[in-house]
């Protein structure tokens, strides 16, 4: 019977590799969707050296399997060093930075693992977490759906699908489905888009998904694309290199 690794367990190599492939960036509003695979950002932090230090401490937390409480002193030290007081307060922001990056890097590492066994376990099941105190109605609807791994639905609905979302994916084979009383996978639900204004820009987002979360973490070929960006930026003045990096990230995200 297939089993899912629990979120919050000791970090694994694919998770670490995903996060260490991120490049620190300062512009939260210009980076959306799959570009988050390539850029580490922290909303409200507008100095590249501050963002870089935040990236370093969360990278350490993932690498060493630190708890939020163990992460907090490093976080406080960075804030004190730069004199940065984030909106919402230090504790709230620490929790957001810690949990968001751990969950997305975990999901990306899990995505890489699922692809490795896709030939043997070609069906993916959407799993809602009962640990969430205020579950999203749409995520409850998707709970226990089993959809073929190659279905385009996963391109936008592979979790996490929003701030605080703890949904996960588990892989099944045909025997697993038969044990569950299923003859085959479910048909993917129709994707309904809604228009919203996000950061002053009107965008379309699938129902049940927060803005900027409609992508599969880890799907993009992070390491190769980041290497190209760094090679192009190498030797340029800091401001120009930073601008070029953001521009290249946007072009990669749009498929140009």
Secondary structure, DSSP 8 states (H G I E B T S, - for coil): ------TTS---HHHHHHHHT-EE-S-STT--GGGGGTEE--TT---HHHHHHHHHHHHHHHHHT--HHHHHHHHHHHHHHHT---TT-HHHHHHHHHHHHHHHHHHHHHHHHHHHTTTT--EEEEE--TT-SS--HHHHHHTT-EEETT-THHHHHSS--STT---EEEEE-HHHHHHTT-SS--------EEEEEETTEEEEEETTS-TT--S-TT-S-HHHHHHHHHHHHTTS-HHHHHHHHHHHHHHHHHT-
